[in-house]
Amino acid sequence: MELRQLNYFIAVAEERHFGRAAKRLHMAQPPLSQQIRQLEEQLGVKLLDRTTRRVDLTAAGQELLDRGRKIVNEVETLKADVYQVGNGATGVLRVGFSGSATYGVMPKVVRHVKQALPGLSMTLQGEMLTPAMEAGLRDHTLDAAMLRPPVASSEIEYKVVAREKLVVALPSHSPLATGRPVAINELQEQPFITYPPESVMYRMVSELCRRGGFQPRIGQVAKETSTMLSFVAAGGGVAVVPEAVCSFQLEGVVYAPLEDSPDSELAVAWRREDRSTLLHNFVNLVMDVSEATSGTKGHA
């Protein structure tokens, strides 16, 4: 039994008339009658009781109509779903992102995904460091990542979505918490609360301190940005973080600009080999959000 024959039968069964069914199907009546007879022969049962005025269903015909409608509807739904997936309009993406991205671009990305790609579902993994996200992309546990370049693997491609200055998170009682820019060498006596040594931010902060003529005194190491700021609020030291983190207001923490701050880049990254339409629709959306927010143009 072919799907075409099933559609022919449903039209006849619903119209209860071969002429009206043929008109509905935009075909001549004799070929339609022939197709129904062939269907009955294939199934080995009589599906219709024919009279000169109308067509009635047998019990077998009623069963075929009831279940046939469900099959046809399911096939149409399947065709629509396959089309949506093939065109990158629906599916699931596993996205990792850095802790500081939580306070900047990620809320905007999530909001725009819901509006522009309502069929896309994101599984989000936050507070990740760049090396962990690189590993996740390589071993296929992540499809995309919002990370801080550089990346070590040639298997990974990325586009920059934001460039931010660095700021200093200070305890509110600190003498440096006056609102003026702080020079890095003013922090040399302070304990630093930092991301782990393998992180891009740790290397940036270490290089800043080296240029300032000192080696940072590490008071605490934390993977999560929110944890770092909690230590700052408790008076445990200072933390150098991307500017987007300033949107996270915590009692006991004051942010100050950092003099001569380099740019910290945030990028959307993916496996170079991944040609998924869904992934590239997501990347394009992230870039649109970036450009609408700051005018930043990405590069691979």
C-alpha positions as CSV (number, residue, x, y, z in Angstrom):
1,M,0.0,0.0,0.0
2,E,1.4,3.4,-1.1
3,L,0.8,6.7,0.6
4,R,-0.7,8.0,-2.6
5,Q,-3.3,5.2,-2.6
6,L,-4.1,5.9,1.0
7,N,-4.8,9.6,0.2
8,Y,-7.0,8.5,-2.7
9,F,-9.0,6.2,-0.4
10,I,-9.4,8.8,2.3
11,A,-10.8,11.3,-0.2
12,V,-13.4,8.7,-1.5
13,A,-14.2,7.7,2.1
14,E,-14.8,11.3,3.2
15,E,-16.7,12.4,0.1
16,R,-18.7,9.1,-0.1
17,H,-18.7,9.7,-3.8
18,F,-16.1,8.9,-6.5
19,G,-17.0,11.9,-8.7
20,R,-16.6,14.4,-5.8
21,A,-13.4,12.7,-4.6
22,A,-11.9,12.8,-8.1
23,K,-12.7,16.5,-8.4
24,R,-11.1,17.1,-5.0
25,L,-8.0,15.2,-6.1
26,H,-7.9,17.0,-9.4
27,M,-8.0,13.7,-11.4
28,A,-10.4,11.8,-13.6
29,Q,-12.8,9.3,-12.0
30,P,-11.8,6.1,-13.9
31,P,-8.2,6.1,-12.7
32,L,-9.4,6.8,-9.1
33,S,-11.7,3.9,-9.2
34,Q,-8.9,1.7,-10.6
35,Q,-6.6,2.7,-7.7
36,I,-9.2,1.9,-5.1
37,R,-9.8,-1.6,-6.7
38,Q,-6.1,-2.2,-6.7
39,L,-5.9,-1.2,-3.0
40,E,-8.7,-3.7,-2.2
41,E,-6.9,-6.4,-4.1
42,Q,-3.6,-5.7,-2.3
43,L,-5.3,-5.8,1.1
44,G,-7.5,-8.8,0.3
45,V,-10.6,-7.1,1.7
46,K,-13.6,-5.1,0.5
47,L,-13.3,-1.5,1.7
48,L,-16.3,0.1,0.0
49,D,-19.9,-0.8,-0.7
50,R,-20.7,1.0,-4.0
51,T,-24.2,2.0,-5.1
52,T,-25.3,4.2,-8.0
53,R,-25.9,7.1,-5.7
54,R,-23.2,6.8,-2.9
55,V,-20.4,4.9,-1.4
56,D,-20.5,3.4,2.1
57,L,-17.6,2.1,4.2
58,T,-17.3,-1.5,5.2
59,A,-15.9,-2.3,8.7
60,A,-12.5,-2.8,7.1
61,G,-12.9,0.5,5.3
62,Q,-13.7,2.4,8.5
63,E,-10.7,0.9,10.2
64,L,-8.5,2.0,7.3
65,L,-10.0,5.5,7.3
66,D,-9.5,6.0,11.0
67,R,-5.9,4.8,11.1
68,G,-5.1,6.1,7.6
69,R,-5.9,9.7,8.7
70,K,-3.4,9.4,11.6
71,I,-0.7,8.0,9.2
72,V,-1.2,10.8,6.7
73,N,-1.1,13.4,9.4
74,E,2.0,11.9,10.9
75,V,3.7,11.9,7.6
76,E,2.8,15.5,7.0
77,T,4.2,16.4,10.4
78,L,7.3,14.4,9.7
79,K,7.9,16.2,6.4
80,A,7.5,19.6,8.2
81,D,9.8,18.6,11.0
82,V,12.5,17.3,8.6
83,Y,12.2,20.6,6.6
84,Q,12.6,22.6,9.8
85,V,15.7,20.6,11.0
86,G,17.2,20.7,7.5
87,N,16.9,24.5,7.4
88,G,18.3,25.0,10.9
89,A,15.0,26.2,12.4
90,T,14.7,23.6,15.1
91,G,16.9,21.3,17.2
92,V,19.1,21.2,20.2
93,L,22.4,23.0,20.7
94,R,24.7,22.4,23.7
95,V,26.3,25.7,24.5
96,G,29.1,26.3,27.1
97,F,30.0,29.8,28.3
98,S,32.4,31.6,30.6
99,G,31.3,32.9,33.9
100,S,31.8,36.6,32.9
101,A,29.6,36.0,29.8
102,T,26.7,35.5,32.2
103,Y,26.7,39.2,32.9
104,G,27.1,40.4,29.3
105,V,26.2,38.9,26.1
106,M,24.5,35.6,27.1
107,P,21.2,37.0,28.4
108,K,20.9,38.9,25.1
109,V,21.7,35.8,23.1
110,V,19.1,33.7,25.0
111,R,16.4,36.3,24.6
112,H,17.1,36.7,20.8
113,V,17.2,33.0,20.2
114,K,13.7,32.7,21.8
115,Q,12.4,35.4,19.4
116,A,14.2,34.5,16.2
117,L,14.7,30.7,16.5
118,P,11.8,29.5,18.7
119,G,12.4,25.9,17.5
120,L,15.9,26.0,18.9
121,S,16.5,24.5,22.3
122,M,19.7,25.3,24.1
123,T,21.3,23.2,26.8
124,L,23.5,25.7,28.7
125,Q,26.6,25.0,30.7
126,G,27.9,28.0,32.4
127,E,31.0,29.0,34.5
128,M,33.3,27.1,32.2
129,L,36.9,28.0,31.4
130,T,38.2,28.2,27.9
131,P,40.3,25.0,28.1
132,A,37.3,23.0,29.3
133,M,35.1,24.5,26.5
134,E,37.8,23.6,23.9
135,A,37.8,20.0,25.2
136,G,34.0,19.9,25.1
137,L,33.9,21.1,21.5
138,R,36.6,18.5,20.5
139,D,34.9,15.6,22.2
140,H,31.4,16.6,20.9
141,T,29.9,17.3,24.3
142,L,29.5,20.9,23.3
143,D,28.3,22.3,19.9
144,A,29.2,25.9,20.6
145,A,30.9,27.9,23.2
146,M,31.2,31.6,24.4
147,L,34.9,31.6,25.4
148,R,37.8,33.9,25.7
149,P,40.5,33.5,23.0
150,P,43.1,32.4,22.2
151,V,42.2,28.8,21.6
152,A,44.9,26.2,21.3
153,S,43.3,23.8,18.9
154,S,43.2,24.2,15.1
155,E,40.0,22.2,15.1
156,I,38.1,25.1,16.6
157,E,36.9,28.2,14.7
158,Y,35.7,31.3,16.4
159,K,34.4,34.8,15.8
160,V,34.9,37.7,18.3
161,V,31.6,39.0,19.6
162,A,32.8,41.5,22.2
163,R,35.9,43.4,23.3
164,E,35.9,44.6,26.9
165,K,38.2,46.6,29.1
166,L,39.2,45.1,32.4
167,V,38.1,46.5,35.8
168,V,39.1,46.0,39.4
169,A,36.5,44.6,41.8
170,L,37.4,46.1,45.2
171,P,36.0,45.7,48.7
172,S,33.8,48.7,49.3
173,H,35.9,49.7,52.3
174,S,39.1,49.8,50.3
175,P,41.0,53.1,50.1
176,L,41.1,52.5,46.3
177,A,37.3,52.4,46.1
178,T,37.0,56.1,45.2
179,G,35.6,55.7,41.6
180,R,38.9,56.9,40.0
181,P,40.9,54.6,37.6
182,V,43.3,52.3,39.4
183,A,46.8,51.6,38.1
184,I,47.9,48.0,38.2
185,N,50.9,48.7,40.4
186,E,48.6,50.1,43.1
187,L,47.4,46.6,43.6
188,Q,50.8,45.0,44.3
189,E,50.2,44.8,48.1
190,Q,46.7,43.4,47.7
191,P,45.9,39.6,47.7
192,F,44.4,38.7,44.3
193,I,41.3,36.6,43.9
194,T,41.8,35.0,40.5
195,Y,40.5,32.4,38.0
196,P,42.4,29.1,37.9
197,P,45.9,29.3,36.3
198,E,44.7,27.5,33.1
199,S,42.3,30.3,32.3
200,V,42.9,33.1,29.8
201,M,42.0,35.7,32.4
202,Y,44.6,34.4,34.8
203,R,47.3,34.8,32.1
204,M,46.1,38.3,31.3
205,V,46.2,39.4,34.9
206,S,49.6,37.8,35.4
207,E,51.0,39.7,32.4
208,L,49.5,43.0,33.6
209,C,51.2,42.6,37.0
210,R,54.5,41.7,35.3
211,R,54.3,44.9,33.3
212,G,53.5,46.7,36.6
213,G,56.7,45.4,38.0
214,F,55.4,42.7,40.4
215,Q,54.1,39.2,40.7
216,P,50.5,39.0,42.1
217,R,50.1,37.5,45.5
218,I,47.3,35.0,45.1
219,G,44.9,35.0,48.0
220,Q,42.2,32.7,46.5
221,V,41.4,30.9,43.3
222,A,37.9,30.4,42.1
223,K,36.4,29.1,38.9
224,E,33.1,30.9,39.2
225,T,33.0,34.7,38.8
226,S,30.2,35.0,41.4
227,T,32.4,33.1,43.9
228,M,35.3,35.4,43.2
229,L,33.1,38.5,43.9
230,S,31.8,37.0,47.1
231,F,35.4,36.7,48.4
232,V,36.0,40.4,47.4
233,A,32.9,41.4,49.3
234,A,34.2,39.5,52.3
235,G,37.4,41.6,52.2
236,G,39.5,38.7,51.0
237,G,41.2,40.7,48.2
238,V,40.8,42.3,44.8
239,A,39.8,40.7,41.5
240,V,40.5,41.8,37.9
241,V,37.5,41.0,35.8
242,P,36.0,41.9,32.4
243,E,33.9,45.1,32.3
244,A,30.6,43.2,31.7
245,V,30.8,41.8,35.2
246,C,30.0,45.4,36.5
247,S,26.4,44.6,35.8
248,F,26.5,42.1,38.7
249,Q,25.9,44.3,41.8
250,L,26.9,42.7,45.1
251,E,26.9,44.5,48.5
252,G,30.4,45.1,49.6
253,V,31.9,45.2,46.1
254,V,32.9,48.4,44.2
255,Y,34.2,48.4,40.6
256,A,37.0,50.7,39.4
257,P,38.4,51.2,35.9
258,L,41.8,49.8,35.3
259,E,44.4,52.2,33.8
260,D,45.8,51.2,30.5
261,S,43.6,48.1,30.4
262,P,44.1,45.8,27.4
263,D,41.0,44.4,25.6
264,S,39.6,41.1,26.7
265,E,37.9,39.3,23.8
266,L,34.8,37.2,24.0
267,A,34.1,34.9,21.1
268,V,31.6,32.3,19.9
269,A,33.4,29.1,18.9
270,W,32.6,25.8,17.2
271,R,34.2,22.8,15.6
272,R,35.6,23.8,12.2
273,E,34.2,20.6,10.7
274,D,30.6,21.2,11.9
275,R,28.5,22.2,8.9
276,S,25.2,22.1,10.8
277,T,22.7,24.7,9.5
278,L,21.3,24.9,13.0
279,L,24.8,25.8,14.4
280,H,25.5,28.4,11.8
281,N,22.1,30.0,12.3
282,F,23.0,30.3,15.9
283,V,26.4,31.8,15.2
284,N,24.9,34.3,12.8
285,L,22.3,35.2,15.5
286,V,25.1,35.7,18.0
287,M,26.9,38.0,15.6
288,D,23.7,40.0,14.9
289,V,23.3,40.5,18.7
290,S,26.9,41.5,19.0
291,E,26.7,44.1,16.2
292,A,23.4,45.5,17.4
293,T,24.8,45.9,20.9
294,S,28.2,47.3,20.2
295,G,29.0,47.4,16.5
296,T,31.8,44.9,17.0
297,K,32.7,43.0,13.9
298,G,33.8,39.4,14.4
299,H,36.7,37.7,12.8
300,A,37.8,34.1,12.5
